[in-house]
Amino acid sequence: MRYEEREFITMYQIDYTNVGKRMKTLRKQAGYTQEQIADALDVTVAFISNIENDRVKIVYYLITQNF
């Protein structure tokens, strides 16, 4: 998809609670640990935990570039 064709999403359009829950569900279904995801994304395990438990907002760029 070309840059001009991408749909832009603002931070107000993202349901961060569901992002974290969905990320946790998909991670577990795929059989990955938080440690494996953190290593792949070059972030801390605490950051992954905080996203999954809605204590921090994930950066949309991180989602789109790695998943």
ABEGO torsion letter per residue (X at the ends): XBAAABBBBBAAABBAAAAAAAAAAAAAAAGBBAAAAAAAAGBBAAAAAAAAAGABBBBAAAAAAAX
